[in-house]
Amino acid sequence: MNKKASFQLSINFLVVMIICLVLLGIGIKLISDFVIYADKWDTTVNKYYEEQLKKALDSGELVAVFPGHKTCNRGELAEFGVGIRNELEATTDFYISLEFDDYTYLGEKPEPIFIRGPYPVENNEKTSIRVGLKTSKEVPKDTYIYNVYICKKDVDCDETEWEQFGYGPLQKIQVNVK
């Protein structure tokens, strides 16, 4: 009789251990899904930014940035919207590049957060794209200016490539870190 009770106890223990391992696996999977989702950059612009970009593009601009400058604390994210209006008479893939304006600056600076592209825009259509500048706690309190390059080709669109493949006027965004 005693052997039967100990046998049931060990089976119950094994069942409980299997259930615990399954729940642990499900918990790890959920946490990793949350981390992966948090790491993805969403390119959708909020409604207010989208309306302001639409106004700028409707007034004849090919490329617009809103807002042009933002103030944030160290460790925060400064978000901007970039608008593109395609007047190339065909559906075109556009690419974004954010470059720090002062190439001689070697210190810590805000990190650009954006998805390079492609952003396909049909002829005579507009699109709005969200970009950001993430400031770490080590970034000195200062004003940082970034050039926003919009290119018609998937190249490392910086000052030299923009002359050949750029679209619209060069845009600038400024973040004041306080």
C-alpha positions as CSV (number, residue, x, y, z in Angstrom):
1,M,0.0,0.0,0.0
2,N,2.8,2.4,0.8
3,K,4.5,1.6,-2.5
4,K,1.3,2.5,-4.4
5,A,1.1,5.9,-2.6
6,S,4.7,6.8,-3.4
7,F,4.3,5.7,-7.0
8,Q,1.3,8.1,-7.3
9,L,3.2,10.9,-5.7
10,S,6.1,10.5,-8.2
11,I,3.7,10.5,-11.1
12,N,2.0,13.6,-9.7
13,F,5.4,15.3,-9.3
14,L,6.3,14.5,-12.9
15,V,3.0,15.9,-14.2
16,V,3.5,19.1,-12.2
17,M,7.1,19.5,-13.4
18,I,6.0,19.0,-17.1
19,I,3.2,21.6,-16.6
20,C,5.7,24.0,-15.0
21,L,8.2,23.6,-17.9
22,V,5.4,24.2,-20.5
23,L,4.3,27.4,-18.6
24,L,7.9,28.5,-18.4
25,G,8.4,28.1,-22.1
26,I,5.2,30.0,-22.9
27,G,6.3,32.8,-20.6
28,I,9.7,33.0,-22.2
29,K,8.1,33.1,-25.7
30,L,5.7,35.9,-24.6
31,I,8.5,38.0,-23.2
32,S,10.7,37.5,-26.3
33,D,7.7,38.5,-28.5
34,F,7.3,41.7,-26.4
35,V,11.0,42.5,-26.7
36,I,11.0,41.9,-30.5
37,Y,7.8,44.1,-30.9
38,A,9.4,46.9,-28.8
39,D,12.5,46.8,-30.9
40,K,10.6,47.3,-34.1
41,W,10.3,51.0,-35.3
42,D,6.9,51.9,-36.4
43,T,7.0,54.3,-39.3
44,T,3.4,55.7,-38.9
45,V,3.2,59.4,-38.1
46,N,0.6,60.6,-35.6
47,K,-2.4,62.5,-37.0
48,Y,-1.3,66.0,-36.1
49,Y,2.1,65.5,-37.8
50,E,0.4,64.0,-40.8
51,E,-1.9,66.9,-41.2
52,Q,0.9,69.4,-40.9
53,L,3.0,67.5,-43.5
54,K,0.0,67.3,-45.8
55,K,-0.4,71.1,-45.6
56,A,3.3,71.6,-46.5
57,L,3.1,69.1,-49.4
58,D,-0.1,70.6,-50.7
59,S,1.5,74.0,-50.8
60,G,4.0,72.7,-53.4
61,E,6.8,71.2,-51.4
62,L,8.3,67.9,-52.7
63,V,9.8,67.0,-49.3
64,A,8.8,68.4,-45.9
65,V,9.8,67.8,-42.2
66,F,7.5,68.5,-39.2
67,P,8.4,69.8,-36.7
68,G,11.7,71.3,-37.7
69,H,13.0,71.3,-34.2
70,K,12.2,69.7,-30.8
71,T,13.5,70.0,-27.3
72,C,13.9,66.9,-25.1
73,N,15.7,65.7,-22.0
74,R,18.6,63.3,-22.1
75,G,17.4,59.7,-22.4
76,E,14.3,60.7,-24.4
77,L,13.3,60.2,-28.0
78,A,12.6,63.2,-30.3
79,E,10.2,62.3,-33.0
80,F,9.7,64.0,-36.4
81,G,7.6,63.4,-39.5
82,V,9.0,63.4,-43.0
83,G,6.6,63.9,-45.9
84,I,7.3,63.0,-49.6
85,R,5.2,64.0,-52.6
86,N,6.0,62.1,-55.8
87,E,6.1,64.1,-59.0
88,L,8.3,61.8,-61.0
89,E,5.4,60.5,-63.3
90,A,5.9,56.9,-62.1
91,T,5.7,54.9,-58.9
92,T,9.1,55.5,-57.2
93,D,10.9,53.9,-54.2
94,F,12.3,56.6,-51.9
95,Y,15.0,56.1,-49.3
96,I,15.7,58.2,-46.2
97,S,19.1,59.0,-44.7
98,L,19.8,61.0,-41.5
99,E,23.3,62.4,-41.2
100,F,24.7,64.5,-38.4
101,D,25.5,68.0,-39.8
102,D,28.9,68.5,-38.1
103,Y,31.3,66.0,-39.4
104,T,34.1,67.3,-37.2
105,Y,32.1,66.6,-33.9
106,L,33.5,63.4,-32.3
107,G,31.5,63.4,-29.0
108,E,28.3,61.5,-28.1
109,K,25.3,62.6,-30.1
110,P,21.7,61.5,-30.5
111,E,21.2,58.2,-32.4
112,P,19.0,58.4,-35.5
113,I,16.2,55.9,-35.5
114,F,14.4,55.3,-38.8
115,I,13.8,52.7,-41.4
116,R,15.8,53.5,-44.5
117,G,13.2,52.3,-47.0
118,P,12.1,51.7,-49.6
119,Y,9.0,53.8,-49.4
120,P,7.1,53.3,-52.6
121,V,5.0,56.3,-53.6
122,E,2.8,56.4,-56.6
123,N,2.8,59.3,-59.0
124,N,1.1,62.4,-57.5
125,E,0.7,60.7,-54.2
126,K,2.1,61.6,-50.8
127,T,3.5,59.6,-47.9
128,S,4.4,60.5,-44.3
129,I,7.2,58.7,-42.5
130,R,8.2,58.8,-38.8
131,V,11.9,59.3,-37.8
132,G,13.4,59.8,-34.4
133,L,16.6,60.9,-32.6
134,K,17.2,58.9,-29.4
135,T,19.3,60.6,-26.8
136,S,21.2,58.6,-24.3
137,K,22.0,59.8,-20.8
138,E,25.6,60.4,-21.9
139,V,24.6,62.9,-24.6
140,P,25.8,66.4,-23.5
141,K,23.2,69.2,-23.2
142,D,23.5,71.0,-26.6
143,T,21.8,71.6,-29.9
144,Y,22.2,68.9,-32.6
145,I,21.3,69.3,-36.3
146,Y,20.8,66.5,-38.7
147,N,20.4,66.6,-42.5
148,V,17.5,64.6,-43.9
149,Y,18.3,63.2,-47.3
150,I,15.6,61.8,-49.5
151,C,16.9,59.7,-52.4
152,K,15.4,58.0,-55.4
153,K,17.8,55.1,-55.3
154,D,19.1,52.7,-52.6
155,V,22.5,54.3,-52.1
156,D,24.3,55.6,-49.0
157,C,22.5,58.9,-49.5
158,D,24.8,61.5,-48.0
159,E,26.0,64.8,-49.2
160,T,27.9,63.5,-52.2
161,E,25.3,60.9,-53.3
162,W,22.4,63.3,-52.8
163,E,23.7,65.6,-55.6
164,Q,23.0,62.7,-58.1
165,F,20.2,60.7,-56.5
166,G,18.5,63.3,-54.2
167,Y,14.9,64.3,-54.3
168,G,13.5,67.6,-53.3
169,P,15.3,70.2,-51.2
170,L,17.6,69.2,-48.3
171,Q,15.7,69.2,-45.0
172,K,17.2,69.7,-41.6
173,I,15.9,68.6,-38.1
174,Q,17.2,70.1,-34.9
175,V,17.0,68.6,-31.4
176,N,17.8,70.6,-28.3
177,V,18.9,68.4,-25.5
178,K,18.4,69.9,-22.1
